[in-house]
Amino acid sequence: MSDQLSGIFSALADPTRRAMLARLAGGEASVTELAEPFEMSLPAISKHLKVLERAGLITRGREAQWRPCRLEAGPLGAAADWLERYRMFWDSSFDRLDDHLRAIQKGKSDG
């Protein structure tokens, strides 16, 4: 991936990976624990984890036989910062929609 933001959004584009991040937000988990809710093979789960790891969204530790996965939320801040730049655009769009709906309602109540 050419840049961190592209890697983050690419990783977040898949619902399985988003669900894994949501699970890890509650605490560390093994690959087996992360695989439990999904009907897919462990190699397929590992591929998803590698995408998340390359994006910097998770790390894997080593404790004896257990390799816990951990959420690394810091890179999500870069994605949030990027999206924030567009918040003014959609807030403005919603404000215009509110004004339009109020005008329609006022027109109906006036007669």
N, C-alpha and C positions, 0 to 999 in steps of 0.2 A: 504494500500500500504506500502510496507516494507521500501522504501526509497523515498526521494523527487524526484530524477531524474526519477525513474520508474513512479511515479505519474504524472509527467509533460509529459513524452512521451506518457503515456497511454491517458491522456487528449487530447494531440495534435493529436492522431491517428484518431480522428473522424472529418470529414469535417464540420459538423454542429458546433462543438465546436470551430474549427479554425475560422469559419465565425463569430461566436459570439465574439471571441477575436478581430478579425479585426474590427468589429463594435464598440467594446468598446475602441479600440485605438483612435477612434474619439471623445470619451467622454462618460460620464455616460449614462446609459439607464435603463429603467424599464424592468421587465420580459416581459411585454406585447410588448414593443418596440422591444426587442430582438427576440420575437416570430414572429413578422410580416412577415419576408421573408420566413418563413418555414411553410410547410403544416403539422403541427403536433400539438398535444394537449398541453395545458399549463402544465399538469403534465409531459409530455415527455420533454418539454423545461426545467422544473425545475430539472429533473434528470440530464440533461446535465450541468446545472449550478452547481449542487452539485458536480459533478465530477471536474469541473473547480475550485470550491471553495476548495475542498479537496486537489487539487494540488497546492493551493496557488496562482493560476493565476487570481482569481477575489476575491473581497470582496463585501459584500452587506451592505449598510448603512440603516439608518432609518431616514426618514424625514417626519413626520406626517403619512399620508397614503402611502407615496411613499417610496419604498425600492430600491434605485438606485444600480445598479451593476457597479463596477469599475474594470478596468484592473489593475492588479498588475504585472507589467512587470519584476520586480526583479528576480523572479524564472526562467524566460526565460534565464537569464544570465548563470545559471548553465547548461542549455541545450546547449547554444551556446558554452560555455567553453568545454563541452564534445565533441561536434562536431568538434571544432577547432583542437583537437588532431589528427583528421583524415584528415584535410585539406591537409597536406603535402602529404599524400598518393594519394589523387585524383589529386592534382596539378601535382605530379610526373607522374601519369598515363596520364594526358592530354599532358604533355610535350613530353612523349614518343610517343603518338599518333600524335602530331604535327610533330615530327621528321620523323615518318614513312610516313605520308602523303606528306611531302616535298620530301622525297626520291622517292616516287612513281611519283610525279609530275616531278621531275628532270629527272627520267628515261624516262618518256613519251616525255619530251622536247628534250632529248639527242638523242632520236631516237629509 
